[in-house]
Amino acid sequence: MKTSQKGKNEHLYLHIADNIEQQIMDKVLNIGDKLLSVRVLSKQHGVSISTALQSYYHLEAKGLVESRPQSGYYVRFNPSRFPQKIEKSNPLQTTKNKNVEAIISEVYDDFRKPGVIQFSLSVPAPELLPLAKLNKAMMQALRDLPASGTSYEQLQGNEMLRRQVARWSMQWGGRLQADDIITTAGCMNAVAYSLMALTKRGDTIAVESPVYFGTLRLANSMGLKVLELPTDPDVGVDPDDVKKALQKHDVKACFFVPNFSNPLGYCMPDEQKETLVKLLSFHGVPLIEDDLYGDVYFGKTRPRSCKSFDEEGNVLWCSSISKTLAPGYRVGWVAPGKHIEKIKRLKLYHSITSATPQQAAIGDFLATGRYEHHLRKLRQTLHSNSLQYIRAINEYFPTGIKVTRPQGGFILWVELDKSIDTYQLYQEAMLHKISIAPGSMFTLQERYQNCIRLSYGMQWKPEIDRALKKLGSLVKSMM
């Protein structure tokens, strides 16, 4: 009964908060407008004072309203006043980015320096993760597993985990079974197996642009040519652009992140995903789909995966819990469709099996419902963070900048004045223990030198606000 009442109250305060947020978005309420008192709000909606307060706390966490002592709550920020939108990329295929590997290595080396605010690291901070519950799940796995988890796991991976991933796939329209899935050491390992199964040295793969720098590193290590395609920051790669690329180039595979990509954060509409899957199937070109961020959505429902439209096993769906639950566990998976036997052989050759205890612990976490409970809290926090970051950027950075408007994930892509070299900005920021990811890390072309990727995966605190203010002042000083 208590749980039911708690869930009801949570629904009520979110419903009230959503209505006020919509009025702010529709400009019914403008910056500086005073909101109803807590007492009037509670009477108007027939809820308790504490529920009305929760609604305002929720809006305050998003940076939309502020509390003024002895006065009440006021509108602080209107998301409709976002900075300008990023335009569709148009990557050139002639000039080469000679410094990308050196820049990536330097930023990587700074990831773990103590005391550095890691805007460059696209994972949730430890304080946003259910560490105590994860520890319990791991201890339970060690107690329940044969030989306390020291025995080799079966080749395809822990059966409990694969069954739970298959069950979870129903949320995005998946029709997977446990035998369709192979576990891996994180999502990048799943992508690596997929590329090894589909390509050989000298082959060409098509990717979005900008693209996650880890994908570029992997492709380079395999001797692959990378064809960067124009990418819209709201909806991703246009199937028409893919079709043109297939007509002009001998593309062996496509790699896209359709749900809240890294670094643009776009979410491809379902009809566009379906068109893309059918197009690639017609041309016999496999799609490696990185769905790492799909569970971190800010809307009402999880977006579908390209895999849900796959009728021929042409989509290799890759994912993990590295961005949502336990980055260090290195638990991922791939549903490779008709390429499953190739992936199984590659896993046998390269690793034989996967780490048993971590897989069992995550399988149990998914089975008990703790994962969905954790995700609800994580989504709310990240959505609030994204709005707080955008408000701060709007307030502290020079006018004329452009910022993406993600509907999920962890990432903001910021385009500064063309005179700004963000690698130089990175070096200046590190002197103040602030780490950013320069835009030139996300391409093999001479592009995005005036862009940065910022992660909002940390808990919003005054020091985060101060760091963004300092970053804005550094940008101003460089102009």
MARPA-484859 format. One record per residue (C-alpha): residue in one letter; x, y, z; chain. Coordinates in Angstrom, 2 decimals. Example, Ala and Ser with C-alpha at 12.3 -4.5 7.8 and 13.67 -1.06 7.14 Angstrom:
residues 2
  marti       c1       c2       c3  badren
      a    12.30    -4.50     7.80       A
      s    13.67    -1.06     7.14       A
//
This chain:
residues 479
  marti       c1       c2       c3  badren
      m     0.00     0.00     0.00       A
      k     2.84     2.36     0.93       A
      t     4.65     1.64    -2.35       A
      s     1.48     2.31    -4.32       A
      q     0.92     5.64    -2.52       A
      k     4.56     6.63    -3.09       A
      g     4.24     5.90    -6.81       A
      k     1.01     7.90    -6.97       A
      n     2.61    10.94    -5.30       A
      e     5.59    10.72    -7.65       A
      h     3.26    10.69   -10.63       A
      l     1.38    13.72    -9.27       A
      y     4.40    15.96    -8.69       A
      l     5.86    15.08   -12.10       A
      h     2.51    15.77   -13.77       A
      i     2.31    19.22   -12.15       A
      a     5.96    19.97   -12.99       A
      d     5.49    18.88   -16.61       A
      n     2.49    21.22   -16.97       A
      i     4.48    24.19   -15.64       A
      e     7.44    23.30   -17.86       A
      q     5.15    23.20   -20.88       A
      q     3.83    26.66   -20.02       A
      i     7.43    27.90   -19.87       A
      m     8.18    26.28   -23.23       A
      d     5.02    27.82   -24.76       A
      k     6.03    31.25   -23.35       A
      v     2.85    31.46   -21.31       A
      l     5.34    31.92   -18.46       A
      n     8.39    34.07   -19.21       A
      i    11.73    34.60   -17.50       A
      g    11.18    36.58   -14.32       A
      d     7.50    35.67   -13.94       A
      k     6.45    34.74   -10.41       A
      l     4.87    31.31   -10.01       A
      l     1.96    30.38    -7.76       A
      s     2.81    30.06    -4.10       A
      v     3.27    26.53    -2.83       A
      r     0.05    26.78    -0.84       A
      v    -2.00    28.01    -3.82       A
      l    -0.45    25.37    -6.10       A
      s    -1.35    22.60    -3.63       A
      k    -4.97    23.82    -3.40       A
      q    -5.29    24.28    -7.15       A
      h    -4.24    20.69    -7.84       A
      g    -5.70    19.11    -4.72       A
      v    -2.33    17.81    -3.50       A
      s    -0.34    18.12    -0.31       A
      i     2.10    20.95     0.37       A
      s     4.99    18.45     0.14       A
      t     3.84    17.26    -3.31       A
      a     3.59    20.88    -4.54       A
      l     7.08    21.55    -3.19       A
      q     8.40    18.45    -4.98       A
      s     7.10    19.88    -8.26       A
      y     9.05    23.10    -7.73       A
      y    12.14    21.19    -6.56       A
      h    12.00    19.17    -9.79       A
      l    11.81    22.32   -11.93       A
      e    14.55    23.95    -9.84       A
      a    16.84    20.96   -10.45       A
      k    16.37    21.49   -14.18       A
      g    17.36    25.13   -13.83       A
      l    13.95    26.31   -15.08       A
      v    12.86    28.08   -11.89       A
      e    14.57    29.60    -8.86       A
      s    13.59    30.16    -5.26       A
      r    13.91    33.69    -3.87       A
      p    13.92    33.99    -0.07       A
      q    10.76    35.50     1.42       A
      s     9.33    35.87    -2.10       A
      g     8.61    32.51    -3.75       A
      y     9.49    30.77    -7.03       A
      y    10.25    32.55   -10.32       A
      v    10.93    31.43   -13.89       A
      r    14.69    31.41   -14.40       A
      f    15.26    29.98   -17.86       A
      n    13.22    29.16   -20.95       A
      p    14.61    26.32   -23.08       A
      s    13.04    27.97   -26.13       A
      r    15.83    30.54   -25.71       A
      f    18.50    27.94   -26.46       A
      p    21.55    29.15   -28.35       A
      q    21.42    28.68   -32.13       A
      k    21.11    25.15   -33.47       A
      i    24.01    23.28   -35.03       A
      e    23.74    22.95   -38.80       A
      k    24.02    19.71   -40.78       A
      s    27.63    18.64   -41.24       A
      n    29.15    18.48   -44.69       A
      p    32.44    16.57   -44.35       A
      l    35.02    16.84   -47.11       A
      q    36.87    13.73   -48.22       A
      t    40.09    15.39   -49.39       A
      t    41.97    17.01   -46.50       A
      k    43.22    14.78   -43.69       A
      n    43.40    15.45   -39.96       A
      k    47.02    14.54   -39.24       A
      n    46.87    15.31   -35.51       A
      v    43.80    13.32   -34.48       A
      e    45.70    10.41   -32.88       A
      a    47.97    12.68   -30.88       A
      i    45.05    14.78   -29.61       A
      i    43.04    11.69   -28.62       A
      s    46.03    10.26   -26.74       A
      e    46.63    13.50   -24.86       A
      v    43.01    13.86   -23.79       A
      y    42.87    10.17   -22.82       A
      d    45.96    10.62   -20.62       A
      d    44.20    13.45   -18.76       A
      f    41.03    11.43   -18.08       A
      r    42.18    10.16   -14.68       A
      k    44.16    13.10   -13.34       A
      p    42.97    13.88    -9.78       A
      g    40.89    16.98    -9.21       A
      v    40.02    17.51   -12.89       A
      i    36.41    18.26   -13.84       A
      q    35.80    15.73   -16.58       A
      f    33.57    17.36   -19.18       A
      s    35.47    15.14   -21.62       A
      l    34.34    11.79   -20.17       A
      s    31.01    10.49   -21.51       A
      v    30.03     8.16   -18.67       A
      p    27.82     8.70   -15.63       A
      a    29.66     9.82   -12.51       A
      p    29.85     7.21    -9.70       A
      e    27.44     9.21    -7.54       A
      l    24.72     8.63   -10.16       A
      l    25.12     4.84   -10.02       A
      p    23.52     2.34    -7.58       A
      l    26.87     1.17    -6.25       A
      a    25.57    -0.56    -3.10       A
      k    23.01    -2.56    -5.07       A
      l    25.62    -3.49    -7.66       A
      n    27.90    -4.74    -4.91       A
      k    25.10    -6.90    -3.52       A
      a    24.36    -8.28    -6.98       A
      m    28.03    -9.18    -7.44       A
      m    28.21   -10.93    -4.05       A
      q    25.03   -12.84    -4.85       A
      a    26.48   -13.92    -8.19       A
      l    29.66   -15.22    -6.53       A
      r    27.56   -17.21    -4.06       A
      d    25.26   -18.70    -6.69       A
      l    27.67   -19.46    -9.54       A
      p    29.37   -22.87    -9.82       A
      a    32.90   -22.65    -8.38       A
      s    32.12   -19.05    -7.34       A
      g    32.33   -17.89   -10.94       A
      t    35.86   -19.15   -11.57       A
      s    34.80   -21.64   -14.26       A
      y    34.73   -20.78   -17.96       A
      e    31.40   -19.37   -19.16       A
      q    29.80   -20.79   -22.30       A
      l    30.96   -19.23   -25.58       A
      q    27.88   -17.07   -26.23       A
      g    27.95   -15.77   -22.67       A
      n    25.95   -16.08   -19.47       A
      e    22.49   -17.45   -20.28       A
      m    20.68   -15.41   -17.62       A
      l    22.16   -12.19   -19.00       A
      r    21.29   -13.08   -22.60       A
      r    17.71   -13.96   -21.63       A
      q    17.31   -10.65   -19.82       A
      v    18.78    -8.65   -22.71       A
      a    16.36   -10.42   -25.06       A
      r    13.45    -9.63   -22.73       A
      w    14.59    -6.00   -22.42       A
      s    14.69    -5.67   -26.21       A
      m    10.89    -5.80   -26.27       A
      q    10.97    -2.16   -25.10       A
      w    12.27    -1.04   -28.49       A
      g    10.35    -3.51   -30.64       A
      g    12.97    -6.25   -30.59       A
      r    12.10    -9.86   -31.22       A
      l    15.29   -11.36   -29.87       A
      q    15.89   -14.64   -28.11       A
      a    18.80   -15.59   -25.86       A
      d    20.42   -17.60   -28.65       A
      d    20.48   -14.50   -30.89       A
      i    22.89   -12.72   -28.53       A
      i    26.64   -12.99   -27.87       A
      t    28.11   -11.25   -24.84       A
      t    31.24    -9.11   -25.19       A
      a    33.64    -7.02   -23.11       A
      g    31.66    -3.81   -23.55       A
      c    30.06    -2.24   -26.61       A
      m    33.32    -1.32   -28.35       A
      n    34.32    -4.99   -28.23       A
      a    30.99    -5.85   -29.89       A
      v    31.66    -3.25   -32.61       A
      a    35.19    -4.60   -33.10       A
      y    33.95    -8.17   -33.58       A
      s    31.35    -6.87   -36.04       A
      l    33.91    -4.98   -38.11       A
      m    36.26    -7.97   -38.10       A
      a    33.44   -10.19   -39.34       A
      l    32.42    -7.84   -42.16       A
      t    35.60    -6.20   -43.43       A
      k    39.27    -6.69   -44.26       A
      r    42.19    -4.26   -44.43       A
      g    41.65    -1.64   -47.14       A
      d    37.84    -1.85   -47.10       A
      t    35.65     1.24   -46.72       A
      i    33.08     1.78   -43.97       A
      a    30.57     4.67   -43.87       A
      v    30.01     6.57   -40.61       A
      e    28.21     9.67   -39.37       A
      s    30.23    12.88   -38.97       A
      p    31.33    13.87   -36.41       A
      v    31.80    10.34   -35.07       A
      y    33.00     8.91   -31.74       A
      f    36.79     8.97   -31.69       A
      g    36.99     5.38   -30.42       A
      t    35.41     4.23   -33.68       A
      l    38.05     6.15   -35.66       A
      r    40.85     4.57   -33.62       A
      l    39.40     1.11   -34.13       A
      a    38.99     1.60   -37.88       A
      n    42.55     2.92   -38.20       A
      s    43.96    -0.04   -36.27       A
      m    42.19    -2.40   -38.71       A
      g    43.45    -0.56   -41.78       A
      l    39.96     0.50   -42.85       A
      k    39.06     3.55   -44.91       A
      v    36.46     5.79   -43.26       A
      l    33.85     7.59   -45.33       A
      e    32.27    10.38   -43.25       A
      l    28.68    11.24   -44.24       A
      p    26.71    14.48   -43.73       A
      t    24.82    14.30   -40.44       A
      d    21.92    16.38   -39.14       A
      p    22.24    17.18   -35.39       A
      d    18.54    16.44   -34.83       A
      v    17.79    13.39   -37.02       A
      g    21.15    11.98   -38.06       A
      v    22.22    10.58   -41.41       A
      d    19.80    11.00   -44.32       A
      p    19.15     7.72   -46.20       A
      d    19.46     9.72   -49.46       A
      d    23.04    10.61   -48.53       A
      v    23.70     6.96   -47.72       A
      k    22.30     5.95   -51.11       A
      k    24.58     8.43   -52.90       A
      a    27.57     7.10   -50.98       A
      l    26.75     3.51   -51.91       A
      q    26.54     4.50   -55.57       A
      k    29.92     6.25   -55.55       A
      h    31.93     4.05   -53.15       A
      d    32.42     0.37   -52.48       A
      v    31.11     0.48   -48.92       A
      k    31.42    -2.82   -47.05       A
      a    29.54    -1.79   -43.90       A
      c    27.85     1.19   -42.26       A
      f    28.31     2.19   -38.64       A
      f    25.72     4.52   -37.09       A
      v    24.50     5.47   -33.60       A
      p    20.81     6.17   -34.31       A
      n    19.74     6.84   -30.70       A
      f    21.41     9.85   -29.02       A
      s    24.68     9.58   -30.87       A
      n    28.08    10.50   -29.53       A
      p    28.89    13.37   -30.06       A
      l    25.90    15.05   -31.77       A
      g    23.22    13.47   -29.58       A
      y    20.70    13.15   -32.43       A
      c    17.84    10.65   -32.40       A
      m    16.89     9.28   -35.81       A
      p    13.09     9.15   -36.33       A
      d    11.63     5.65   -36.56       A
      e    10.51     6.04   -40.17       A
      q    14.03     7.14   -41.12       A
      k    15.47     4.08   -39.37       A
      e    13.11     1.81   -41.28       A
      t    14.03     3.45   -44.61       A
      l    17.73     3.12   -43.81       A
      v    17.43    -0.57   -42.91       A
      k    15.51    -1.35   -46.11       A
      l    18.00     0.62   -48.24       A
      l    21.02    -1.19   -46.82       A
      s    19.30    -4.55   -47.09       A
      f    18.53    -3.87   -50.77       A
      h    22.20    -3.08   -51.45       A
      g    23.48    -5.96   -49.33       A
      v    25.45    -3.65   -47.02       A
      p    25.38    -4.61   -43.31       A
      l    24.56    -2.03   -40.63       A
      i    26.48    -2.04   -37.36       A
      e    24.12    -0.29   -34.96       A
      d    25.60     1.10   -31.76       A
      d    22.61     1.43   -29.40       A
      l    24.68     2.26   -26.35       A
      y    22.60     5.30   -25.34       A
      g    19.10     4.12   -26.27       A
      d    17.97     3.59   -22.66       A
      v    18.90     7.16   -21.67       A
      y    15.92     8.93   -23.25       A
      f    14.21    12.06   -21.90       A
      g    10.83    11.53   -23.55       A
      k     7.95     9.27   -22.56       A
      t     9.11     6.12   -24.36       A
      r    12.34     4.52   -25.49       A
      p    13.09     5.09   -29.19       A
      r    13.09     2.02   -31.39       A
      s    16.25     0.40   -32.63       A
      c    17.12    -0.13   -36.30       A
      k    17.26    -3.82   -35.38       A
      s    13.48    -3.77   -34.81       A
      f    13.03    -3.18   -38.57       A
      d    15.51    -5.88   -39.60       A
      e    13.82    -8.73   -41.46       A
      e    16.92   -10.33   -42.98       A
      g    19.48   -10.35   -40.16       A
      n    21.43    -7.53   -41.84       A
      v    21.67    -5.35   -38.69       A
      l    24.31    -6.13   -36.06       A
      w    22.87    -4.56   -32.90       A
      c    25.54    -3.65   -30.31       A
      s    25.00    -2.34   -26.80       A
      s    26.10    -2.58   -23.15       A
      i    25.52    -1.20   -19.66       A
      s    28.73     0.86   -19.76       A
      k    26.88     4.18   -20.13       A
      t    24.01     3.41   -17.76       A
      l    25.08     1.18   -14.91       A
      a    28.68    -0.07   -14.55       A
      p    31.35     1.21   -16.99       A
      g    34.12    -0.81   -15.33       A
      y    32.27    -4.15   -15.51       A
      r    32.83    -4.23   -19.30       A
      v    29.59    -6.11   -19.99       A
      g    28.25    -5.74   -23.51       A
      w    26.61    -7.77   -26.24       A
      v    25.84    -8.04   -29.92       A
      a    22.86    -9.51   -31.78       A
      p    24.58   -10.10   -35.14       A
      g    21.70   -11.59   -37.11       A
      k    22.89   -13.74   -40.00       A
      h    26.52   -13.07   -39.07       A
      i    26.28   -14.86   -35.73       A
      e    28.52   -17.81   -36.62       A
      k    31.33   -15.47   -37.72       A
      i    31.08   -13.51   -34.47       A
      k    31.10   -16.69   -32.39       A
      r    34.29   -17.87   -34.11       A
      l    35.94   -14.49   -33.60       A
      k    35.06   -14.48   -29.91       A
      l    36.44   -18.02   -29.58       A
      y    39.70   -17.03   -31.28       A
      h    40.19   -13.75   -29.40       A
      s    38.85   -14.34   -25.89       A
      i    37.33   -17.86   -25.63       A
      t    34.64   -16.58   -23.27       A
      s    33.54   -13.58   -21.17       A
      a    33.98   -12.77   -17.48       A
      t    31.33   -14.77   -15.61       A
      p    30.63   -12.89   -12.32       A
      q    30.00    -9.49   -13.92       A
      q    27.62   -10.99   -16.48       A
      a    25.69   -12.91   -13.84       A
      a    25.43    -9.82   -11.61       A
      i    24.08    -7.67   -14.45       A
      g    21.69   -10.43   -15.52       A
      d    20.28   -10.51   -12.00       A
      f    20.07    -6.69   -11.92       A
      l    17.94    -6.72   -15.07       A
      a    15.79    -9.61   -13.88       A
      t    14.78    -8.02   -10.57       A
      g    13.61    -4.68   -11.97       A
      r    16.37    -2.71   -10.23       A
      y    17.73    -1.60   -13.60       A
      e    14.50     0.14   -14.66       A
      h    14.19     1.81   -11.24       A
      h    17.75     3.11   -11.56       A
      l    17.17     4.30   -15.14       A
      r    14.13     6.38   -14.17       A
      k    16.24     8.34   -11.69       A
      l    19.21     8.58   -14.05       A
      r    17.09     9.93   -16.92       A
      q    15.57    12.63   -14.72       A
      t    19.00    13.68   -13.45       A
      l    20.58    13.78   -16.90       A
      h    17.67    15.69   -18.40       A
      s    17.97    18.25   -15.61       A
      n    21.73    18.40   -16.15       A
      s    21.36    19.01   -19.89       A
      l    19.11    22.02   -19.26       A
      q    21.41    23.36   -16.54       A
      y    24.40    23.11   -18.88       A
      i    22.58    24.84   -21.72       A
      r    21.42    27.60   -19.38       A
      a    24.99    28.09   -18.13       A
      i    26.45    28.07   -21.64       A
      n    23.82    30.57   -22.75       A
      e    24.72    32.78   -19.79       A
      y    28.53    32.49   -19.69       A
      f    29.68    31.90   -23.27       A
      p    29.92    34.55   -26.03       A
      t    26.84    35.24   -28.12       A
      g    26.57    33.52   -31.47       A
      i    27.57    30.05   -30.32       A
      k    25.60    26.99   -31.43       A
      v    24.59    24.07   -29.22       A
      t    22.85    20.75   -29.88       A
      r    19.51    19.99   -28.23       A
      p    19.72    16.36   -27.13       A
      q    16.63    14.40   -26.16       A
      g    18.71    11.76   -24.42       A
      g    22.24    10.60   -23.71       A
      f    25.09    12.45   -21.99       A
      i    26.53    14.80   -24.58       A
      l    26.39    18.41   -25.77       A
      w    28.15    19.45   -28.98       A
      v    29.08    23.13   -28.93       A
      e    30.16    25.12   -31.99       A
      l    32.17    28.24   -31.16       A
      d    33.34    31.13   -33.31       A
      k    35.50    29.97   -36.21       A
      s    38.46    31.89   -34.80       A
      i    38.60    29.57   -31.76       A
      d    40.98    26.60   -31.80       A
      t    39.44    24.22   -29.27       A
      y    42.63    22.17   -28.91       A
      q    44.25    25.36   -27.64       A
      l    41.14    25.92   -25.48       A
      y    41.58    22.40   -24.09       A
      q    45.18    23.17   -23.09       A
      e    44.15    26.45   -21.46       A
      a    41.26    24.76   -19.63       A
      m    43.52    22.02   -18.26       A
      l    45.56    24.70   -16.51       A
      h    42.36    25.27   -14.50       A
      k    41.76    21.50   -14.11       A
      i    38.90    21.46   -16.61       A
      s    38.98    18.76   -19.28       A
      i    37.03    19.09   -22.54       A
      a    37.04    17.06   -25.75       A
      p    38.19    19.15   -28.75       A
      g    36.03    18.69   -31.86       A
      s    38.97    17.63   -34.03       A
      m    39.02    14.31   -32.13       A
      f    35.80    13.26   -33.85       A
      t    36.88    13.27   -37.50       A
      l    39.67    12.17   -39.81       A
      q    39.18    15.35   -41.84       A
      e    40.38    18.89   -41.10       A
      r    37.11    19.88   -39.47       A
      y    35.42    20.82   -36.19       A
      q    38.49    22.70   -34.85       A
      n    36.08    25.26   -33.34       A
      c    33.82    22.67   -31.68       A
      i    33.86    20.92   -28.30       A
      r    32.05    17.96   -26.79       A
      l    30.86    18.40   -23.21       A
      s    29.55    15.58   -21.03       A
      y    26.76    16.35   -18.54       A
      g    27.10    12.97   -16.84       A
      m    28.16    14.52   -13.52       A
      q    25.89    15.55   -10.67       A
      w    25.06    19.26   -11.02       A
      k    26.93    21.16    -8.32       A
      p    28.15    24.75    -7.80       A
      e    31.65    23.71    -8.92       A
      i    30.24    22.50   -12.25       A
      d    28.58    25.87   -12.75       A
      r    31.84    27.63   -11.86       A
      a    33.79    25.43   -14.28       A
      l    31.41    26.30   -17.14       A
      k    31.71    29.97   -16.22       A
      k    35.51    29.72   -16.33       A
      l    35.33    27.87   -19.66       A
      g    33.12    30.63   -21.05       A
      s    35.58    33.29   -19.89       A
      l    38.45    31.42   -21.58       A
      v    36.50    31.33   -24.82       A
      k    35.85    35.08   -24.59       A
      s    39.53    35.76   -23.95       A
      m    40.50    33.81   -27.08       A
      m    38.20    35.75   -29.42       A
//
